[in-house]
Amino acid sequence: MKRALALLAIGALAPMIQGAMGTFIPLHYCPDLGLLLVVGLGLCWRSTAGGLVLSAMLGFVADLLSGSLLGQHMLLRIFAFGAARACSRQLNLRGVIPRAIFVSALSAVSALGTGALTAFFGAGPGVDAQMLRELVPHALINGAFAPLGVWFVERIANWLSEAEAGQQLLALRPRSRLS
Amino acid sequence: MAEFRNRKSVTALVVALVAFSVVAMVVDRRSAPGGPDRELSGWTDAILDIAAPVQQMIAFPFDLTREAWRHYASLLAASDTNTALRARLVALEEENLQLREALIASGRLARIAEIRADFEVPMLPSALVGVDPSPWFRSVLVDRGREHGVRSGMPVISEHGLVGLVTATSARAAKAMLVLDRQSAVDGIIQRSRSRGIVRGRGTSEMDFEFVARGSDVRVGDVVISSGLGGVYPKGIRIGEVASVSDPGSALMQSATLVPAVDFGRLEQVFVMLRRGPTMEMLYASEGEGLLAETASERSGP
């Protein structure tokens, strides 16, 4: 529970940090921190259900801060989590390069999904040449930052689970004395 | 057996979450851009309220560095700028005098003075605290919300021209869609030739001026202003300048590329016009006139 709450807090901060970064750097050259967190969840989070709920919540927070339709990022984050979880079982995504390639591809698919959903709901022109031009550097940047993002989620998860394990150990002591 | 049950529950969860997001999108779309349902409440409201100060805090050191550099750079060019501005001031004073004379001569000054109150819209200065976290949308977060009288559908401008439209509000923050966004479309006219068209965002730093009748007088350097015909933005706000005109070929319409009047990369402060256009007012009819009138009178003072 602690891990989930900590990651939710970090995940909620991610779009805010990204929004602040966007005032200095064009957003196509900024890594999508939310997507990286969700991929990290998909690759190393123990509970599938917990990871799914977390990913959906992170997407919803991004929707609130973004100009997208409410639910658009949420749906794409669920998809990203599912793809990361499924691919981690079928492919070897342990190395830096496989992770970078996977996240680049996922980032591109996610961007195309955004365009398609926008067009489907009639809220914009959807995927066009301009979007495709911007998609390439964005996907590459996300790929480059992917190993770092996954490592970060892994560290948080391990750190908090170690802390929880320590607490459980302490809790067992009085029981052993009683017996 | 336990694994099968677990799989079933995960599938049910996926279906529920996907259904929730699809329903959210449908509801959001049905409420129209900037519709009444975009006034956030509860915990969604709180997220936007928290985001504004957090983004301000994160941006503070960057802002400080940028401001220091800009200050230094502007000091270097201060003398030349000062001379140029003095010359411009003299020219504008002269032009102003001539225009006043012309107005008095045509007897319109008194009438303009009478109807001036109708055109004066209360403006709320607001700081830009963050931009859209997604590269596929162009919106900004400002540090003024419902508590300050900001409502969805209100136009946002800067001293240079049109910025966008408020699309969602919380108690102390608001989200505004920029004119650069792909979803944005503004009815505009060329100030010189009065040719009409639609200014549409591209999602980049430029905009398209579309649906201009073939043969209309459009030249590079022409200023495009809002026409007021869409009922969303008031008439006469500077939108941008024509950067290039495309050859219409055999098409019935021609188009042009616009460079926005506002430098969105350097935008720090904006003004929210605390009065909606007639179209937006119609969309928000359910909210009641009282609140808007009350806010407007508060802002304009006694």
Chai-1 contact restraints between the chains, C-beta under 6 A:
chainA,res_idxA,chainB,res_idxB,connection_type,confidence,min_distance_angstrom,max_distance_angstrom,comment,restraint_id
A,P15,B,P133,contact,1.0,0.0,6.0,A-B,restraint_1
A,M16,B,A51,contact,1.0,0.0,6.0,A-B,restraint_2
A,M16,B,V54,contact,1.0,0.0,6.0,A-B,restraint_3
A,M16,B,Q55,contact,1.0,0.0,6.0,A-B,restraint_4
A,I17,B,I58,contact,1.0,0.0,6.0,A-B,restraint_5
A,Q18,B,P133,contact,1.0,0.0,6.0,A-B,restraint_6
A,G19,B,Q55,contact,1.0,0.0,6.0,A-B,restraint_7
A,G19,B,G130,contact,1.0,0.0,6.0,A-B,restraint_8
A,G19,B,V131,contact,1.0,0.0,6.0,A-B,restraint_9
A,G19,B,P133,contact,1.0,0.0,6.0,A-B,restraint_10
A,A20,B,Q55,contact,1.0,0.0,6.0,A-B,restraint_11
A,A20,B,I58,contact,1.0,0.0,6.0,A-B,restraint_12
A,A20,B,A59,contact,1.0,0.0,6.0,A-B,restraint_13
A,A20,B,G130,contact,1.0,0.0,6.0,A-B,restraint_14
A,G22,B,V131,contact,1.0,0.0,6.0,A-B,restraint_15
A,T23,B,A59,contact,1.0,0.0,6.0,A-B,restraint_16
A,T23,B,V131,contact,1.0,0.0,6.0,A-B,restraint_17
A,F24,B,F62,contact,1.0,0.0,6.0,A-B,restraint_18
A,L27,B,P135,contact,1.0,0.0,6.0,A-B,restraint_19
A,H28,B,P135,contact,1.0,0.0,6.0,A-B,restraint_20
A,T48,B,V10,contact,1.0,0.0,6.0,A-B,restraint_21
A,A49,B,V10,contact,1.0,0.0,6.0,A-B,restraint_22
A,A49,B,L13,contact,1.0,0.0,6.0,A-B,restraint_23
A,L52,B,L13,contact,1.0,0.0,6.0,A-B,restraint_24
A,A56,B,L17,contact,1.0,0.0,6.0,A-B,restraint_25
A,A62,B,P133,contact,1.0,0.0,6.0,A-B,restraint_26
A,L64,B,T44,contact,1.0,0.0,6.0,A-B,restraint_27
A,L64,B,I47,contact,1.0,0.0,6.0,A-B,restraint_28
A,L65,B,A51,contact,1.0,0.0,6.0,A-B,restraint_29
A,L65,B,P133,contact,1.0,0.0,6.0,A-B,restraint_30
A,S66,B,D132,contact,1.0,0.0,6.0,A-B,restraint_31
A,S66,B,P133,contact,1.0,0.0,6.0,A-B,restraint_32
A,S66,B,S134,contact,1.0,0.0,6.0,A-B,restraint_33
A,S66,B,F137,contact,1.0,0.0,6.0,A-B,restraint_34
A,G67,B,D132,contact,1.0,0.0,6.0,A-B,restraint_35
A,G67,B,F137,contact,1.0,0.0,6.0,A-B,restraint_36
A,G67,B,S139,contact,1.0,0.0,6.0,A-B,restraint_37
A,G67,B,M177,contact,1.0,0.0,6.0,A-B,restraint_38
A,S68,B,F137,contact,1.0,0.0,6.0,A-B,restraint_39
A,L69,B,M25,contact,1.0,0.0,6.0,A-B,restraint_40
A,L69,B,D28,contact,1.0,0.0,6.0,A-B,restraint_41
A,L69,B,R29,contact,1.0,0.0,6.0,A-B,restraint_42
A,L70,B,A24,contact,1.0,0.0,6.0,A-B,restraint_43
A,L70,B,D28,contact,1.0,0.0,6.0,A-B,restraint_44
A,G71,B,S21,contact,1.0,0.0,6.0,A-B,restraint_45
A,G71,B,A24,contact,1.0,0.0,6.0,A-B,restraint_46
A,G71,B,M25,contact,1.0,0.0,6.0,A-B,restraint_47
A,Q72,B,M25,contact,1.0,0.0,6.0,A-B,restraint_48
A,M74,B,S21,contact,1.0,0.0,6.0,A-B,restraint_49
A,L75,B,S21,contact,1.0,0.0,6.0,A-B,restraint_50
A,I78,B,L17,contact,1.0,0.0,6.0,A-B,restraint_51
A,T114,B,W136,contact,1.0,0.0,6.0,A-B,restraint_52
A,F121,B,M25,contact,1.0,0.0,6.0,A-B,restraint_53
A,F121,B,R29,contact,1.0,0.0,6.0,A-B,restraint_54
A,A123,B,Q183,contact,1.0,0.0,6.0,A-B,restraint_55
A,G124,B,R182,contact,1.0,0.0,6.0,A-B,restraint_56
A,G124,B,Q183,contact,1.0,0.0,6.0,A-B,restraint_57
A,P125,B,R182,contact,1.0,0.0,6.0,A-B,restraint_58
A,Q130,B,R202,contact,1.0,0.0,6.0,A-B,restraint_59
A,H138,B,P135,contact,1.0,0.0,6.0,A-B,restraint_60
